[in-house]
């Protein structure tokens, strides 16, 4: 395994080409997997996701990926969740009532207000506490979502944006980063964020292990 | 708050960007990855890649073009032109499209929209709606690159498509497209008022004042081709113009 390698969880029909291209631009070597064992042992994991909450959870559960993902995130191991990936970390979603999420982030995902365009498709200003280790600098990020988390639970540092009201644009805790936006589609600002996460999660290179 | 989006459109035929697609002779306007990278550098918020190849052989370049553009691009990419089935859409998404636009096939088989939205999500499913004014003053849907009028009311079709799961409408005025007379702002206002999903205005823009008018009429995004291909203005200059007039743009 190369020190640049990042494992991407194949969550069904998600468009993985953009995530892979974004990670390559940021200097990583992405590799796709749907093996729970790979996800359990990998240094760095990306949980992408588009589509519906229920369908994505069903797929993770079918493949036995739900438990290993929950374990590595609970243990604070380097993991990046993107878009629906953030929502899957929560308890549940209005999108698919009755389906349990991974339960790592206390909260329920709700739909945007009817006063704004849904889905939210476009660039929105993301701002966090300037002491946030990864999310400190504000900038425009690209969103493509109809559902959102309203507030960050204790223990997570959040960045917020506004679409008919404030919502969670991203969460971080140690080397676990969850973005409601798509960093891989967010131009130079997104690329910088990917690089910061990769730098923060760079496995220590062992002597002479050139790759 | 969301910013408005300025979206250059690349019309691609047989793997090359072309200009003057719907009117007088085609002219080559460069390679898709080169144009895409240039527009991103200018500040484009998103790109649309429309395949206008006349033949299946020409269209065979579409996934390869999508792949090459994706490698260049760190902004969203919508791909359309000749998408008839879920498999067509899947191939484009796997090649690196973030959204897929359906047009003629969706008019003929509206259920295609439901199938795409169910499998890929409504945020991936764009309805490309080509509309033309009727003598009665309404708009009707036209298909096959404007060659066939359908008699179907464009506003009603926009509503039905969003109920079926289309997450965005790429709205082209077929009367204005290529005329450089400005967007059909009445059409934009009518569709934007009838649906709750974002609306991209297209067809007829020749200057930044046309983009401003479309946004004031209710468009969430503005698409243009010739302004940018002919190098009349850069995307950045257009955004400066809009920002000076109180429109929120990403810069």
Interface residues (C-beta under 8 A of the other chain):
Chain A: X13 X15 X16 X17 X18 X21 X22 X24 X25 X50 X51 X52 X114 X117 X118 X119 X120 X121 X122 X123 X124 X125 X140 X142 X143 X144 X145 X146 X162 X163 X182 X184 X185 X186 X187 X188 X190 X191
Chain B: X1 X2 X3 X4 X5 X40 X45 X46 X67 X70 X71 X73 X74 X75 X76 X77 X90 X93 X94 X95 X96 X97 X98 X119 X120 X121 X122 X123 X124 X167 X168 X196 X197 X198 X220 X221 X250
